Amino acid sequence: MAKRPEGLSPYLRSIVSPQIEDSLIFSWTFIPSNSSDYQKAANVRIYNEGSNTALITLEAGVDESIDLSERLSSLTLEKMYEWEVRVTAADNSTASSGRKLFQYGLVDFKGDLEWPNGPDPYEYIGTRKYFNEIRENIISVLHDYVVDSAEEEKMMKEAQSLFTNYIVPSRTDFVTLENILHLISIKENSYKDEVDQLIEDGLGAQDIHKIYSFIDRLTKLPPAPPSNINLTFHDIQPLKIASGSAKNAGKADLTIDVKWEPSYLETAQSEIYFGNDLMEDISVYHIKLQVGFSDYSVSHSLFFRISDLNAWRRSIRFSMDHIVFHHLSSSKKTSYSIAATAIDRRGKESTTFNKTYNVANVPLGVKSYQLRAQQMDVADKSVVKAYYDIYNGTNKAYVHTVKGTAKGVYRYAVRVYDINGSVSAWLYLSDRILIDPLDPPAAPKPKVKSTTVSAITFEWPSVKTATSYEIQPPNGGSNVTTSSLNRTFSGLKEKTKYTMKIRARNAAGNSAWVSVSGTTKAKPIVTYTQNNIRSRTWRTSYEIKYQNGRITRPAAEYRTEMDNKEVLHGQWIELRDKVQDGLAVKKGTRWGNHKSLFFLDYNGWQSRLKGKEIVSVRFYIRRKSTSHGYSNDGRFLNVYSHNYTGTGALPAASKGPSIANHHKVDKLDWDRGQGHWVTLPKSYGERLRDGKIKGIAFHHPTSDKSPYSYMRFDANTFKFEVKYK
C-alpha cells in the first residue's frame, strides 16, 4: 500500500527562482510500506494557486526529483503556485503528497564587485586615480545596504565627497573613512574587531594600503552564517482515552462488555523562527530541514527571501506530520534538525549553521491498550479486589467474564500506550456494574476427629447451600469430591503433621479453600540394652627395645589372657626409658596396635529389630585406672564393625580379624577410671537389624603418629543399647 510522499522541496511558500539553480529541483522522498516496496512511477503537477487544472505536468518515473528549468516560461514572476507529486508503489497502489505552496520570483543579487589590484599607496600617494578607485568601491559597498536612516544617507553623501579636496588625502577624508569603516563593521559584524583595531589610534596616510586590502577582502568573503534561527514545537497533544463504557444484561449476567475510544491523533505544529539579526545585505536564506526520527528522516530544501521573511514576521509554521513513516524507525524518538546558510546580494553563501532538536513524546498512534477491573462490595463501599489487569492488546473492546466470588460492583479503568513509548493517564469509566448471582457456599469448618499412628480422620459440619465438598488430600493424589461430612486418610507416617484442604461447592461456584491439620501419633520408643558381652583383643607384631640394647619382635597374637576382661584402643609407644611389666625397656618401644572385638547377640538383635525404625545406638564402657597411656589420650575413639559370631570364627593370629564401617567419635574427655556412653550412627543398628554386621570393634588405624589415643578399657563394663520403634 503506497504511503504519502514526504520531504517535499519546495514547500512552506519557499522561493523558486531562475537565479538559484538548486531551487528549480523539485524533490520528494518515497516512503515504502515494507522492505520489498519501491517507487514504480511518479507524476508531478503544478497548479495556479486555488486552481484544479494542472499548469505543468511532468513524469518522473523512478526518480524522486524533477528539474523545472525547461518549464519556467509557464510561470509568472511573483506569483504563488501549488504543486503535488503522485507516486505509484510496487503493488500499483497510489498516494499523493497533497498540494504544497511555493512562490516563483526573482532574488536581489547585485553580483561581485571586481576591483583592480591597487598599487602601493606610498608609491603613488599624490595621484588621484588610486583614491578615486577607493571612493567608488566604498560607494558600491554602501549600496549593498538598505539606506533607511538619516545617518546612513549622510554617510553615503560623505563617501561621495571623499578625496575631492585640493589636498588628497585630507584630514577630513580620514575622519570620513573612520565613520564609513565603523558603519561597515556594524552591518557586517564579522569585521568589527578588525575595524576597531584599524581605527584605534586614528587613520593616517600609512593606513591607506590597509583600507584598500580590507575593502578588497570585504568584496570576496562570504557573509557570516545565520546564528539566530530556531525551531519551536507547539500543540503537542498526547494520546489519551477519550471515552468508555461498561454494561451487562443484568445482575445475574457474569459477562460485562467494556468499550472505549482513544482521542484523535492530532498533528502538532513546528515553527521556524528567524531572530531579529536578519542582515540587511542578505538576499536569501537557504534552509535544509531534516524531519523524522533519530534513525530515519526526510529532508526539505527551502529558500526564503529576506523580504518575505520580514513580511511574515520572521516565522514559518508547519505540521509535524512525520507519523506517516514512523514504521521505518526503530527508535521512535522524534528528531528535527535545521541547517541554514545565508546568501548575500553578491551571491556569496555563508558557512552552515546547524542545530538538532530531540522532541519528546510526539504522539505517533496507538500501540496497545491496558484495561483493569476493580471489584467492590455490593454496596459499592469497600474494595473486595483492587484494580487488576484483565486485558492488554490493540482491540477497543473486551468482554470481561467474571469468575470466582463474583458478587459485587465492578469498575473499570483503561489507558493507551503510544507507539513512541509514552503512556496516557488512566480513564476511570463512570459505569458501575452490579453482579449479585447465587452466592457460592460459605467455607466449611473442618477439624480433627481422631488420629492413630498411621491414620487421621477429619470431619466438618454441614454447610448451608453446599451440594458437595472438594478435598485436596494431604498425602498427594487427585482431588476428591464427596457429600460425606468426614474423611479418613490412612497409610501415613507416624508423628507427622498432615494438612487437608477442603472447600464447599454449589452451582454458583466454590467457597474458599480451608486448611485443617492433624498430626499422627508417635510410635512408642523401646529401649533394649545387652550386657555381659564377650570380647577378645588382637594386636599386631610389636617391637621391644631393651635398655641393654637387645631388641625383640614378637609376632601378632590374640591376647586371650584379656578375653572378657580388658580391651585396648591404640598402640602404646614408650616416650622414655622405664621399667614396664618387669622389663627394662627403652624409649621408642612399640607394644603393638590392637583390634578389640565385642561379640553381640546378633540373632537376638535381628529378631528384636525386624521391621523396626532405629532411633539411636550407643554403648557404655569404662576406662581402666591403670597408668598405661598418657595425659593427652582419651580425646577420641575409633569404632568399627565386624562379622564374626565368636572367638571360634576368628582367623589365624598371623592374619588378624577384618573390620569395617569406621566411625570416629570426637570431642571425648576420657580420663583414667572414667566411663562414658558413646553414641554411634543409627546405621550400626540398621546393619545389625539387617544381618550385615555381628559386632563392633575398637581400633586406632594411625596410632603410630602423634597425636594418638591409647586406652585400656574394662571389658566387663561394656553395654550395647538400641532404641527403636
N, C-alpha and C positions, 0 to 999 in steps of 0.2 A: 504494500500500500504506500503510494507516494506521500511524502510529507512536504509541507510548505518550504520553499527555498528560503534560506537565511543569508545574512551578511551582505545585504544589497548595497551597492555603490553605483550611482549617487543615492542620497537618502536625506531626510530631515531638511529639505529645502536647500541642500548644498548646491554650490555653483558648478555649472558645466560651461566651460569657456574654451573657445578655439585657441586661446593663448596659453592654456595649461593642457598639455598633451595627455597627462595621466587622467584628467577629469573626463576625457572622452571615452575612457574604457568603462563600459557598464559591466559589472560583475556580480556574482552571487555564489552561494555555496549550496550544492545539492545535499540534502540530508537523507542518507539511506535508512531504510526501516529495518534492515538486517545485513548480515555480513555479505550476502550474495547480491544485494541490491546495487544499482548504479543508474546514472542518468543516461537514458536511451536517446532522448531528444529534448530540445528546449526552444521555446518561441518567445521572442522579446517584442513587446508592443509599447509605443509611445503615443500619448494622447494629449490634446489640449486639455487644460485643467477643466474638469467637470464634463468633458465630452465622452460619449460612448463609442465614437468612431476612431479607429486607430489612425494616427497620422503617419507613423512609421511602423513597419513590421519586418523583423529580421529573424532568420533561423540560425540557431547556434549549434545544432547537432549535439555532440557530446561535450563541447567546450562549455566552460562555465563563465564565459565573458564574451562581449562583442565590442567592436570598435566603431564608434558613431562618426568618425571623422568624415566619411564619404557621404553622410546624410545630413550635414549641418544646414544645407540650403533649405531644408523643410522647416527649420526652426527660426523663430523671430527673436531678436535680441530683447533682453529684459522682460521676457515672459516666463510664467510658471507653467511647467508641464508635469504630467504624471507618466510613470512607466511601470510595467509589471513584466514578470517572467513566468511562463507556464512550463513546468517540467513534466516529462513522461518518464516513469520509472521502468525498471526491468520487467515488471509484471503488467505493463501497459496502463497502469493507473496514472492519473494526472493530478497535479496540485499547483495552485497559483500563489504567488507571493503577496497578492493584493497590490493596489496601486501605491506608489511612493512618489512624493513631490521632489522636484528639483527645479532650479532656475537656470535658464540659458542667458548668459550675459558676458560682458567684457570686463576685464580687470585693468586697473590703472597702473600700467607698467611704463616707466619712462626710459628704461634701458640703461646700460652702463655709461658712465662718464669716461671719456677717453682723454686723458691728459697726457700731453707730451712730456717726456723726461726733461725736467728743468736743468739749467746749467748751475754751476756752483755760484750761489748768490754773492759770494765775496769777489768773485772774478768779474761779475757784471753788475756790481752794486749801483752803478749810476744809470743803467739803461731802463727804459720804461717797458720794453717788451716782456720781460720776466715778471714784473709786478702786475702788468695788465692781465697776464695769464692767471696769476694767483687770484686777482679780483674776480675775473669771470668764473673761475672754478668754484670759488666760495659762493657766488650768487647762485650757481647751479645746485650746489649742495643745499642751500637755504630753500630753494624751490621744492625740495623733497618734502619739506614740512608744510603743514597747513598754516597759513598766516592768519591767525584768528584772534589776535590781540594787538592793542596799540603798541606794546613793547616789541612784538615781532615785526610789525610794519616799520617801526623806527629802525630796527636792526637791519632790515632789508635796504632802507634808504642809506644808512651808514655804509653798508657793504658796497653800494653802487658808487659812493664818493671816495672809496679807498684809492690811494695813490694818484689823486688828481691835483694835489697842491704843487707848488713850484718846487719845494724840496721833497724828494721821494727817497726812502720812506720818512714821513714826518712823525713827530711825537703823537699827533692826533691819530695817524694810521695805526701805531702800536696799541693805543688805548682801544680803538675800534676792533682791532684783531683780538684783543683780550676778551672784549664783550662777545664777539661772534663765537670764539672758541668755547667760552663758558656756556653759551646757548646750545652749541652742538653737543657739549658733554651732557647737558640736561636731556636733550632729545634722544641721543644715542645711549647715554648712561654707561655703556661699556667703557667709554674713553674718559670718564670723569677723572680718574686718578692721573692719567697721562696729561690731561689739560691742566689740572691743578699744579702738577709738577712743572709744566712748561711755563706757566704764568706766575709762579710763586714769587719771584723777585722782580717781576715786570719784564716785558719783552724788549728786545733791542735788536740791532742790526745782526748780531751774531746768531739770532734765533731764526732768521729767515729760512735757512735750509731745513730746520726742524719743522716749521709751519708747513713748508712745501711737502715734506715727507709725510707729515700727519694727514694733510688733506688728501694726498695721493693714496695713502693706505685706507683712508675712510671710504674712498670710492671702490676699493677692491674687497674689503672684508664683508662677510655676510652679516646679517642682522643678529642681534642677541636672541637666544632661544626664548620662547614664552616661558614664564615662571609662575603664572598665577591662573592656571586652568585647573578646575576641579570637577570631579563627578560627585553628585549627591544623589541620594536614593530616598524616595518618598512613598507613602501609602502602601507599605508592605503589610498586607492583611493575612495573618496566618490562618490556615485551615482550622475549622472547628466544627463541632456538631451543632447544626442549626435547629434541629427539631427531632422529636422522637415520641413514640407511643408504645403502650403495652396493653393487651386485653386478652381475655379468655371467654369461654362460653358459659361461665357460671362458677360458683364457688366450689363445686364438686369436680370441675374440669382441671386436670393437673397439667395441661399444656397451655402455655402462655405465649402469644405471638408478640414479639418485640420487633419494632421497625424504627429506623432513624434515617435522617438525611444530613449530609455534610453541607457546609456553607459553599457558596460558589467560589471557584478558583479565580481570584481577581488578580489581574496583572498589575504589578507595582510599576512605579514611574521612576525614571532616572533623569538627571539634568546635567548637561554640560554647562558649566558656568565659567565665563571669561572675566577675570578680575579687572579692576579699574586701571591696570597698567597697559592697556592696549596702546601700542606705539603709533604715533602719527605717520611715520614713514613706512608702515606695514600695509601692504595691499591685501594679502590673502593669508589665512591660517590653514594649514594642511593638517587634518585630524585623522589619525588611524585609530579606530575604536574597536577593541577586541572584546567580544561579548560571549559569555558562556560559563564554563566551569574550569576548575584548576587543571583538568586534564583534557578538556576538549572545548574549543571555542571557534567562533567565526569572526571575520574582520570586515568592517566598513571603512572605505577610504573616502573622506569627505573634504571639500574645500569650501571655506566661508570667507566672503569679503568683509573687511573690517567695517565698511559702511553698513552692510546688512546686520552684522552683529550689534552694532550700536543701535540700529533701528529696533532690534529685538531685545533691547536692554541686556545684551550680552548673555542671554540664556536660551538654551535649546533643550526642550523636554522630549522624552521618547519613552515608549513602553519597554519594560523588561520582560520580553516575551520569549526568552530563550528556552522556556519549558518544552517547546516543540522538539528539541533534540536532547533532552536530558537522558534519553535512553542510551546515548553514546558515551555517557560519563559514568565512571565507576565511583568517583569521589563524591558527586552531588554537591560539591562546595562551589557556590556561585563566585565567579571571579570576573571583574571588569577591569580593563586596562586602557589607558589612553596614551598615545604617542603623538606629540604635536610639534610642528615646525612653523616658523614664520617666514613669509616671503615678502621682501620689501619692494618698493616701487621700481627698483633697478632690476628686479627679477632674481635677486640673491636670496638663497634659502639658508636659514639658520640651522644649527645643530638641533638635535631632537630632545624634547622634554618628555620624560616617561614617568608614569605613575600607575600603580596597580591597586585595586580595591578588592578585598575579600568581603563579601556581603553575607551576613549570617541569616539563616532561617528564611530565605526566599522560598515561598511555597511553590512546590512542583506538582502536587497532586497526591491522591490517596494511595498510600502503600497498604494499609490494613486498618481494621477497627478492633478495639478491645471492649468487650461487653462484660459487665459484672452484675451480680444479683445480691440482694440482701434480704434475709428473712426476719421479719418482726413477729411478735406475738399477734394473736387475733385482734387485740385491742390497738395494735399499731403503736405501742408504747415502749416496749422493751425489745432489744436486739436478741434474736434467737441465734442467728448466724450472721456474722459481719460480712461485708461485701467480699465476694469471692468471684474469681474468673469463671465464666461459662462459655465464652467464645472469643477466638482470635482468628480473623480472616478478612476477606475482601467483600463479603456479602453485606448488604444493608438491611438484612432481616435475619431473625433467628427464632426458632421455636424452642422455648425452654420447657423441657419435661421435668416436672418436679418429682423428686424421688425421696425415699426415706420418710422422716417425720414431716409431712407436708403442711400441716395446719399452720396458718399464719398469713401475714400480709407481705407481699413481695414488692420490692422496689428495684429499680434498675438504673445503671449509670453506664455511659458509653463515651469513648474518646477516639480520636483519629490520629494515626501515625502518618506523617508526611513522608514523601519519598526522600526529602532532604534530611530526614532523621529527627526532625522536631516532633514534639508530641503536644496535642492540644490539652486544654483543661477538661476535666470530666463534665459532661452534661448529665445532671441527675433528672431523670424523667419524672414528670409530675404525677403520672398514673400510679395508683396503688391497687394491687390485685389481691383480693381476699380469696384464700383457699381454705375451706373448712369441711373436708370429707369425713367419712368414718375414721375415727382415730384408731391407730394401731393399739394393741393392748398395753397395759402397764407392764413393767418389768416384773418377773417373778421374784420371790424372796426365798431362795433355797437355803438349806442348812444341812449339816452332817447328822444323819440318823444313827449310824453305828460304824465301828471300824474293827478290823481284825488285823493280824499280821500281814495278810495279803489281799484284803478287800476293804472297800469303803462304800457305804450306801448313803446317797443323798436323797433328800425329799424336799418338797415345796408345797405351799398351799395353792389351791386352785386360783387362777387369775380371771377376773371378770372379763368377758368378751373374748377370751382366748379359746381358740379351737384346737390348738396343738402347741407343742413345745419343741424347739430345736436345741439339740445338745451337742456341744463340742467335747468329745471325750478327753479325759485328762491324760490318757496313755496313747494318744495318737489314733489315727484311723479316720474314716469318714464321719461326717456329722450324722446324727440320728434324730429322726422326728418321732415323737411319741405323744399319746394322750394321757399316759400314766402320770402319776404325781410323785414317783420315786424312781431311782435308777441305781443299780449296784454295779460296781466295777471291780473285777477280781484279777488275779494273776499279777498283783502289784508287788513292789519291793517293800520290805519291812522298814519301818521308821523313816518313811519318805513322804514329803508333802506333795499332794496332788491337787490340781485345780481344774474344776469343771466349769465350762461356760454354758449358760442357758439363756434363751430368750423365748418370749411368748409370741404367738403368731395368730393372725386372723386375716380376713380378706383385704383389710386396709394396709396390711404390712406387718412389720415386726417391731417388737419392743427393743430397747437397748439390750445389749449383751450384759449379763450379770455373772460375775465370777464368785465361786464358792470353793473354799479349800479345806482339805482334811488331811490328816497325817496318819498313816498306818502305824499300828503298834509295833514296838520293837520286839524282836525275838529275845528270850531270856539268855543271858550270858552264863555259860557253865565254865567253872574253873577246875582243872584237874592237874594234880602235881604227882609226879613219880619220884619216890625216894629209894634209898638203898640200891643205887645204880652201880653196876660193876664197872671196873676200869682197868686199863693196862697202859704202861708207858714204854715207849721205844725210843732209843737215842742212836744217833749216827756214830760212826767211828770217831774217836777222840784222841787228843794228844796230851800226855802228861810230861811236863818238863820238871825234872828233879833239880834240887839245888846243888847236887853233886855233879851235875852235867849230864846225867843219863836221861834219855827220852824214850818213852814207851807209847805205842799207838794201838790201844785195844780196839777190837772190831766192833761194828754195830751190834746192838743187843736189845732184847726185851728185858726190862728191869722188873722181873717177876717178883723181886722182893718188895716192890712197891704196889703190887696188884691190890686194888680196892683200898689202898691206904693213902697213897700220895701220888699226885700228878704234877708235872712240871711244864713251864712255858719258857722257851728261850734257851740260849746257851750261856752258861756262866763262864766268863773269861776272867782269869786272875789278873788283877791290876797291880799286884805287888807280891814279893816273896812272902810265903807264910807256911804254916803247918795246917793241912786240911785233911780231915779224915785219917789222921795219924801219919800223913805223908808230908815230907818237907818238899814243897813244890815251889817253882819259880814263877815270876810274873810272865804272863802270856800263855799259861796252861789253859787249854780249852777242854771243858768237860763234856762236850758233845751237845748237839741240838736235839730237841725232843719232840715227839709226837705223842700226845696223851689222849687216849680214846676212851669214850664212855659208850657202853652198850645199852641202848634203850630197849624197852619192851615194845618193839616196833609193831608186832602183831596186835597187841592190845591197843596201841595208839591208832592203827589203821581202822580197827573195828569201831573204836570210840568216835573217831573224827569223820567217818564216812558221811559224805553229803553235807558236812558242816562248813560254816564260814569261820575262818580263823580270825580271831580278834587280836590276839597278841601272843608272843612267845618270849619266855625269859627263863633264866636258870639262876640258881644261887650256889655260891661256893665261898669258902673262907681260906684266906692265905695263911700258911703256917707261920708260926712265930720264930722259926729258925733264923740264924744270922746270914743265911745264904742270900746273895743278891746285894744290890747297892741302893743308896738313898734315892736315886732318881728312877728306880724301877717302879713298876706298878701304875704307869700312866695309860697304858693301852693293853689290849688283849686281842689276839688273832684267833678267831673261831672258824672252824671248818665243819664239814660233814663227812661221814664215811659210810660204807655199805658192808660192814662186817657184822655178822649175827652174834659173835662172841669171840673169845680168845682162841677157840679151836679153829676158827675160819681165817686167822691171820696168816700172811705169807711168812717165808723164812726171815729170820732176823737180818740176814745179809741184804735182803731186798727192802724190807720195811713196809709198813702199811701205806696205801694210797689214800689221799684225802682231797676234797674238792669244796666248791662253794665258799670261797674265802669271804669272811666279813670281819672288818677291823673295828673294834669298839674303842672309841677315843674318849678323851676327857675323863679318865678314871683317876682315882686317888687312892690306890690300894696299898695301904700300909701293912706291915707285918702283923699278923694276928687279926686282920680286919676282914669281914665278909661283905659281899655285895650281891644284890640282884642285878643281873646283866640282861638287858633287852636285846633280843635278836630280831631280824626282819621276819615278817609273817611268812615269808617264803620257806623258812625252815619248817614251820608247822605244816604248810601246804605240801611240801615234798614228803614229809613224814606221813601225812594223811594219804598221799597218792602212791606210797610204796617206793619212792625214789631215793630215800635215804634210810639208814637204820640206826644212826647215832651221830654224835658230834665229837669234835676233837679240838685240842689246843695245839698250836704250833706257830713259832716265830720264824718266818722264812729267811729273814735277813738279820738275824741277831748277831752275826759276826761284824756288823757295822754299827757304829755309835749313832744315835742312841739305841739301846736295845732294852728289852724287858725280860729279866729272868726272875721267875716267881715259882715257889713251891706251894702247892695247894693241898689241903686236907681232903682227900677223895671222899671220905665218909660224909662230908657236909654237902655234897653235890645234890641238888634237887632240880628237876626239869618240870616247868609249868607251861600249860597251854590254856588260853581262854578261847572259847568258841561258842557259836550259837547256830 
